């Protein structure tokens, strides 16, 4: 792309800016990444305003500056002033990457809980059907079967465009992606269309970012507001926000309701059997909440054009996402407690997981729960999490999660206010010690839920990520218990 093509696409408020010759370089929104001939676009973020670094971008060799403020420099730089850089960023990133989104069938999934599981199920099902598919989500980024770390549920527009281009080059035809409320509110998904979008549910979360639950729901709704008439919207109508999500959408609405077009045929420790639009689906996944994830994955794949029975057959062979109701096992003939690791970090998710575990337990079997709450996040849910855990767990250990910049002991103090009584509640700040203590105290017949981090292999403390995996720590403790340790 050259300067004239860029100006035509951007439509700046003033077209009289200096126009250097030659092609432009890469698009960046971090001045530290500017190299010779870069296009620097200044974005007003929640913490940092890119307009503070215009001079730095020029100094580093930017050929073009795109900003919202008037900016003068004596350097030979093209300055393009626009009304809103944030809404421009997505479409421009796609244009400069060669519009890779136009060559993919894209599935977007939003909601409080179930995004990762549903997205993973769709990805695994399409893979089982032999389709070239990629995945962008909370747990990982996959270009076909090659995995990479995923730092954000939904990446920034420049990274998204680059990922999509890499997917095209690898031969992918489908992309399944989780879409966060932050990404929707910040216009990170601008510039491309979804073939299918899905809504899982909405409950208390992210009120540190969105002022109210209504604002949170409105951010989610943006996904469906932006759909075209050629898209499909798969919606959990059993959720109180389901109908709201698709108000005024142009897409074809595909409703899911377990009181109308779906039902659970059987739910046990061995898995689920359900019917969706009179098609029977079996799965090794447990818990009635997973029935919604399975049903939505089924409906998404059908909307992509695959035959119902083929989809049901493929779904029966896949396992879903790691760190979601994942049992921790180790090689030993000695019987040990049942340990389950799950990402549940909201009151609703904890309720779903603990309710499932409670339905699985037998007489004289205790439920232990080890959990905490993330720092620098919605603090109003901490007491609700405590109240939820107290409904199901016999023994509770409150510990740290990812405290980030907060004092973990103060987070624990917030959580404790949500318990009506604390006779069965222990606090152990160090998460490793808390996991070890739960496994030490439990009998071989008991069930231990370690909640909050799931697939994560780190703990974030004071801005640094330290290696930490609940599954690894639990396995070490189980092996120690089997050897008669503690």
CORQUI-V164026 format. One record per pair of residues at least 12 apart in sequence whose ideal C-beta (glycine too) atoms are under 7 Angstrom apart, sorted by the first residue. I is the first residue (numbers start at 1). GAP is how many residues later the second one is. D is the distance in Angstrom with one decimal. If there is no record, write none. Layout:
i = {I I}
gap = {GAP GAP}
d = {D D}
//
This chain:
i = {1 1 1 2 2 2 3 3 3 3 6 6 7 9 9 10 10 10 10 10 12 12 12 13 13 13 14 17 17 17 18 18 18 19 20 20 20 24 24 24 24 25 25 25 25 26 27 27 27 27 27 27 28 28 29 29 29 29 29 29 31 31 31 31 34 34 34 34 35 36 37 37 38 38 38 39 39 39 40 40 40 41 41 41 42 42 42 42 43 43 43 44 51 51 51 54 54 58 58 58 62 63 63 64 64 64 65 65 65 66 66 66 67 67 68 68 68 68 68 86 86 87 87 89 90 90 90 90 90 90 91 91 93 93 93 93 94 94 94 97 97 97 98 100 100 100 100 101 101 101 103 104 104 104 104 104 104 104 105 105 105 105 106 106 106 106 106 107 107 107 107 107 107 107 108 108 108 108 108 109 109 109 109 110 110 110 110 111 111 111 111 112 112 112 112 112 112 113 113 113 113 113 113 113 114 114 114 114 115 115 116 116 116 116 116 116 117 117 117 117 117 118 118 118 118 118 119 119 119 119 119 120 120 121 121 121 121 121 121 122 122 122 122 123 123 123 124 125 125 125 125 125 125 126 126 128 128 128 129 129 129 131 131 132 132 132 132 132 133 133 133 134 134 134 135 136 136 136 136 136 136 137 137 137 137 138 138 138 139 139 139 139 141 143 143 143 143 144 144 144 153 153 154 154 154 154 154 154 154 156 157 157 157 179 181 181 181 181 181 182 184 184 184 184 185 193 193 194 194 195 195 196 196 196 196 196 196 197 197 197 197 197 198 198 198 199 199 199 199 199 200 200 200 201 201 202 202 202 202 203 203 203 204 204 204 204 204 205 205 205 206 207 207 208 208 208 217 217 220 221 221 224 224 224 224 225 225 227 227 227 228 229 229 231 232 232 232 232 233 233 233 233 233 233 234 234 234 234 234 234 235 235 235 235 236 236 236 237 237 237 238 238 238 254 254 256 256 256 261 261 262 262 262 262 263 264 264 265 267 269 269 271 271 271 271 272 272 272 272 272 274 274 274 276 276 276 279 279 279 280 281 281 281 281 281 282 283 283 284 285 286 286 287 287 287 288 289 289 294 297 298 298 298 322 323 323 323 323 323 324 324 324 325 325 325 326 326 326 327 327 328 328 328 328 328 330 330 330 332 334 335 336 336 336 336 337 337 337 337 337 337 337 338 338 339 339 339 339 339 340 340 340 341 341 341 341 341 342 342 342 343 343 343 344 344 345 345 346 347 347 347 347 350 350 350 350 351 353 353 354 354 354 354 354 355 357 357 358 361 364 365 365 365 366 366 366 367 367 367 367 367 368 368 368 368 368 368 369 369 369 369 369 370 370 370 370 370 370 370 370 371 371 371 371 371 372 372 372 372 372 372 372 373 373 373 373 374 374 374 375 375 375 375 375 375 376 376 376 379 382 382 382 382 383 383 383 383 384 385 385 386 386 386 386 387 390 390 394 395 395 396 396 397 397 397 397 397 398 398 398 398 398 399 399 399 399 400 400 401 401 402 402 403 404 405 405 408 409 412 412 431 431 432 435 435 435 435 435 436 439 439 439 439 440 440 450 450 453 457}
gap = {22 23 95 20 21 22 16 17 21 75 18 58 73 83 86 56 70 72 78 82 68 69 70 68 69 70 67 61 62 63 58 59 60 59 43 56 58 13 15 39 40 12 13 14 38 12 12 14 65 66 69 131 12 130 12 14 21 60 127 129 22 25 26 29 23 26 27 28 26 25 24 26 23 24 25 24 25 27 17 22 25 25 44 48 12 24 25 43 42 43 46 42 16 17 18 13 17 15 17 19 15 14 15 13 14 16 12 14 15 14 16 19 14 18 13 14 15 16 17 100 101 100 103 68 67 97 98 99 100 101 99 100 64 65 68 98 67 97 98 64 65 68 67 61 64 65 68 63 90 91 65 60 63 64 68 69 70 71 68 69 90 199 69 71 86 88 89 15 69 70 87 88 89 193 69 71 86 89 115 69 70 89 91 69 89 110 113 88 89 90 91 89 90 91 93 234 236 87 88 90 233 235 236 239 86 87 178 179 63 85 21 22 23 62 205 208 173 176 203 204 207 80 82 175 178 179 16 18 57 58 59 200 201 172 173 176 194 197 199 54 175 178 179 12 19 53 194 172 176 186 189 190 193 48 175 186 189 190 177 181 185 42 43 12 39 40 41 42 39 41 43 33 38 41 41 14 19 27 39 41 42 13 16 40 41 12 15 40 182 183 184 316 22 23 24 27 29 26 27 28 25 27 23 24 25 26 29 34 35 32 31 33 34 44 25 29 35 38 39 27 35 36 38 39 34 35 38 33 37 36 109 35 36 38 104 107 108 26 27 30 34 36 36 98 102 21 36 37 43 46 36 92 96 35 38 15 18 37 39 143 144 145 142 143 144 177 180 141 173 176 172 171 173 169 170 171 24 27 25 23 24 21 22 25 27 23 24 22 23 24 22 21 22 20 19 20 22 71 13 16 18 19 20 21 20 22 62 65 66 69 18 19 20 21 20 56 60 18 19 20 19 20 21 45 49 39 40 43 15 16 12 13 14 33 12 24 27 15 21 17 91 12 13 14 15 13 14 18 19 22 17 20 21 19 22 23 29 30 33 32 13 17 31 34 35 34 32 33 35 35 39 70 38 65 69 68 63 67 21 18 13 14 17 133 18 19 20 131 132 18 19 130 15 17 28 14 15 145 12 13 13 143 146 147 150 145 148 149 150 148 109 108 142 145 146 102 105 106 107 109 110 111 109 110 100 109 111 135 139 17 107 109 109 113 129 130 133 107 109 112 110 111 112 107 108 29 107 35 34 37 38 41 35 38 39 101 37 96 98 15 35 38 39 95 37 90 92 34 86 81 80 81 82 28 29 80 25 26 27 80 82 25 27 70 74 78 80 20 24 27 80 82 27 29 64 65 68 78 80 81 14 18 27 80 81 26 27 28 29 39 40 80 12 28 38 42 27 28 30 27 28 29 30 31 36 28 29 30 35 29 32 33 36 31 32 34 35 34 30 33 29 30 32 33 31 29 30 30 29 46 28 29 29 31 37 40 41 14 17 18 27 29 29 30 32 35 29 31 51 52 57 58 58 56 57 58 21 20 15 17 28 37 41 15 35 38 39 42 41 35 38 39 42 41 46 20 24 17 12}
d = {6.6 5.8 5.9 7.0 5.3 6.7 4.9 6.2 6.4 5.9 6.0 6.6 6.7 6.8 5.8 6.6 5.4 6.2 6.7 6.9 4.1 5.7 5.6 4.9 6.4 6.9 5.9 5.2 5.1 6.2 6.2 6.9 5.6 5.8 5.7 5.9 6.0 6.0 5.3 5.6 5.8 3.4 4.5 6.6 6.3 5.6 4.8 6.5 6.4 5.9 5.1 5.7 5.8 6.9 5.3 5.1 6.1 6.8 7.0 6.5 3.8 4.4 4.4 6.6 4.9 4.0 6.3 5.0 6.1 4.1 6.9 4.4 6.7 4.9 6.6 6.9 4.3 6.7 3.9 4.4 5.5 4.3 5.3 5.9 6.2 6.8 4.3 5.8 5.4 5.6 6.5 7.0 5.8 7.0 5.4 6.3 5.3 5.4 5.1 5.4 6.2 6.6 6.5 7.0 4.6 6.5 5.8 4.8 7.0 4.8 6.2 6.0 6.1 6.6 6.9 6.5 6.9 6.9 5.6 6.6 5.1 5.1 6.1 4.9 4.1 6.0 6.5 6.4 2.8 3.8 5.5 3.7 4.2 4.8 4.1 6.4 5.2 3.8 5.9 3.8 6.3 5.0 6.4 6.5 3.8 4.3 4.9 5.6 6.8 3.1 5.2 6.3 6.7 6.9 6.7 6.7 6.6 4.7 6.4 5.0 4.5 6.4 4.8 6.8 6.5 5.0 5.8 6.0 4.6 7.0 6.8 6.5 4.8 5.8 5.7 4.5 4.5 4.6 6.0 5.6 6.5 4.7 6.8 4.5 5.9 5.2 5.2 5.5 3.0 5.0 6.3 5.8 5.2 4.7 5.0 6.2 6.6 6.4 5.8 6.7 6.5 5.9 4.6 7.0 3.7 6.3 6.4 4.9 4.4 6.0 5.5 4.8 5.9 6.3 4.9 6.9 6.8 4.4 5.2 5.0 5.4 6.6 6.0 4.6 5.2 5.4 6.5 5.0 5.1 6.9 5.1 5.7 4.0 6.2 6.5 3.7 6.8 6.1 5.7 4.8 4.9 5.3 6.2 4.3 6.9 4.7 3.8 6.1 5.5 6.4 4.6 5.4 5.9 5.7 6.7 3.9 5.7 6.1 6.3 6.5 5.2 6.6 5.9 6.2 5.1 4.9 5.0 6.9 6.3 4.0 6.4 4.4 4.4 5.1 5.2 7.0 6.9 6.5 6.8 4.0 6.9 6.2 6.6 6.6 4.3 6.4 4.8 6.0 5.8 6.4 6.9 4.8 6.8 5.6 5.3 5.1 6.8 5.3 6.9 5.9 5.0 4.1 6.9 6.5 5.6 4.8 3.4 5.6 6.8 6.0 5.5 6.7 6.8 5.6 5.9 6.6 5.9 4.1 5.5 6.2 5.0 6.6 4.3 5.7 4.4 5.7 6.8 6.2 5.6 6.2 6.7 6.7 4.8 6.4 5.2 4.9 6.3 5.3 6.1 5.8 6.5 5.3 4.1 5.4 5.7 6.9 5.0 5.8 6.5 4.8 5.8 6.7 6.6 5.7 4.5 5.7 6.3 6.2 4.4 6.0 6.9 3.6 6.2 5.7 6.8 5.1 6.3 4.7 6.2 6.6 5.7 4.4 5.6 5.2 4.3 6.9 5.2 6.3 6.5 6.5 5.3 5.2 5.3 4.4 6.6 6.8 6.5 5.5 5.9 3.8 5.9 4.5 6.9 4.2 5.9 4.9 5.4 4.3 5.4 5.8 4.2 7.0 5.3 6.5 4.6 6.5 5.6 4.8 5.5 6.6 6.2 6.9 5.6 6.6 5.3 6.0 6.8 4.5 6.2 4.6 5.3 5.9 7.0 5.7 6.1 5.6 6.1 6.2 6.8 5.5 6.5 6.5 4.6 5.1 5.3 6.1 5.2 7.0 5.6 6.3 5.0 5.4 4.4 6.2 6.1 6.0 6.8 6.4 5.7 6.7 5.1 6.5 6.5 4.8 5.3 6.7 4.8 6.7 5.4 6.8 6.1 5.9 4.7 5.6 6.7 4.8 6.5 6.2 6.5 5.4 6.2 6.1 6.3 6.6 3.6 7.0 3.9 6.9 6.4 6.5 5.6 6.6 6.0 4.9 6.0 7.0 5.2 3.0 3.1 6.0 5.9 6.3 6.1 5.5 6.6 6.8 5.0 6.9 6.9 5.7 6.0 5.3 4.6 5.6 6.8 5.1 5.5 5.7 4.9 4.4 4.6 5.9 5.1 6.4 5.9 6.4 4.3 6.9 5.9 4.8 7.0 5.5 4.6 7.0 7.0 4.8 6.8 4.9 6.5 6.7 6.8 5.2 5.0 6.1 4.8 5.3 6.8 6.5 5.4 5.7 6.8 2.9 6.5 4.7 6.8 6.5 4.7 6.3 5.8 4.1 5.3 4.7 5.9 4.8 6.1 6.1 4.9 6.5 6.8 6.8 6.7 3.8 6.7 6.6 6.7 5.6 6.0 5.0 6.0 6.9 5.2 6.1 6.4 4.3 6.3 4.5 6.1 5.0 5.3 5.2 6.9 6.6 4.7 4.8 5.6 6.2 4.3 5.1 3.8 5.3 4.8 6.5 4.7 6.1 5.2 5.8 5.1 6.9 4.7 6.9 6.9 6.2 6.8 4.2 5.3 6.3 4.8 5.0 3.7 6.7 6.9 5.8 6.2 5.6 5.5 5.9 4.9 4.8 6.8 6.5 4.1 3.9 6.3 3.3 5.8 4.3 5.6 6.0 6.0 7.0 4.4 4.8 6.6 6.9 6.9 5.3 3.1 6.4 6.6 6.7 5.0 6.9 2.9 5.0 4.9 5.6 6.9 6.4 5.4 6.9 5.9 4.7 4.9 5.8 4.8 6.2 5.5 5.3 5.3 6.7 6.4 4.9 5.3 6.4 4.9 3.6 5.6 5.2 4.6 6.5 5.9 4.2 5.7 5.3 6.3 6.5 5.3 5.8 5.3 6.6 6.5 6.9 5.3 6.0 6.7 5.0 5.6 6.0 4.7 6.7 4.1 6.0 5.7 6.7 4.4 4.8 6.1 5.3 4.5}
//
